Amino acid sequence: MADEVTMDKIVSLCRRRGFVFPSSEIYGGLGSTFDYGHYGVLVKNNIRQRWLEAMVYERDDIVLIDSAIILNPRVWEASGHVEGFTDPLVDCRTCKLRFRADKLEDSQCGRKPSKRPGEFSECALTEPRQFNLMFETTVGPVAEEGARAFLRPETAQGIFINFKNVLQLARRRPPFGIAQVGKSFRNEITPGNFLFRVREFEQMEMEFFVPPADSERWYRYWIDARVDWYAKYGLRRSRLRVREHGPEERSHYSQGTSDIEYDYPIGWSELEGVANRGDYDLTRHTEFSGTELEYVGPEGAERYVPHVIEPAVSIERIFVAMLVDAYDEEEVAGRERTVLRLHPAIAPVKAAVLPLVAKDSAMVEKARGLYEELRGSHVVEYDEGGAIGRRYRRQDEIGTPFAFTVDEQTLADDTVTIRDRDSLAQERLAIGQVAARLGDELRRPWATPKASSA
Ligand code: ATP
């Protein structure tokens, strides 16, 4: 299919327009590590902000926390990560590469022409051995045994160990949640597929503490709520599905796990996980720390260890899904255009302000005046460089939903054109109405014009 959205197209657009580039490039890079440029940071900020609105600001029952990245190493013993946060690893003695034993089907051998590991007669794969994904570091100047610590592989444990603080200080009773956004680190054996699997990523996790008898209901509630959030921010429902893990696939702590999957260019893959963690974490931390982590009702009449429902996702996986879903190529008046049909609330720049003729100082003055008015409320961009068609195409590629153009007529009657990224419709409106109109447009519910099958 000519207009298939491939990961290569997304990577190339991200690079061309300065969303994301390979990290440490001037030193030859560092495999599967990326840096975000201006537009990439703006998109990440928008994703985080939309998540915080839905999970915290628009609710009464969830509070925030920001825990340390390096925690007491006992935390990871209690959580089961020291012992069990492993992937099975195989080495190839011939090509010296390493693969995840459970993902050989998706891996490629280093030799040419590339095949699955084990498919050449010369392949010499070792037996799988367990490889712990936690990054180790040393706290303090002496690399002695007692100083060994880990970079957190998930933000969740920083929440559980603060359960008592929140219960007491935020005066909460179940059902209530604690949300955290922050970097997590995993020494993935085979990172790749752009940002889909990286070693350093920004997780958004929320632990929702509920009375044990209500856990199944809340588990279902959070699966639905999270799918609806993706649909609200533009992902096509035809590209989303919920896949429930079978008992053999579940993590050691889980009483039920569902992956919200997106149909990435690499096929259906986990976008977000929603897990019913039962009372595993609070019980283990009670055992290991000696601090009772339980809910005690008024007068001590009620006492129980809450069960936990956890929606967990990384900004990176949402970023890729949203770009893939938004990417579109079409022919307009005999010319190809690439457009990112991002939800306006996710788009890095909300509007562009463009003087038609950069050399016309009256137009420039009007356009700059409008730009300065709008930027008080939104991220907007002023651009006077190059032919107007090229400037529109640039804004299309970064997903700017609206452009306001100041032209000859503006100087006569103080009206500008508004151009819609998706429909390409243009109409005139008074320059004094632009701010209100942009605000209205950005508040409106939005659905992608892309076909559900595209
Ligand atoms: P996978 O099976 O893909 O390795 P996982 O089941 O180990 O993922 P979880 O431990 O459930 O992942 O992590 C919760 C969420 O964190 C995932 O749904 C995903 O959005 C994100 N995530 C996990 N690992 C990575 C990674 N290496 N890069 C980017 N995001 C990640």
Residues whose N, C-alpha, C, O or C-beta is under 5 A from the ligand:
A	BS01	ATP	E188 L195 F196 R197 V198 F201 E270 L271 E272 G273 A312 V313 S314 E316 R317
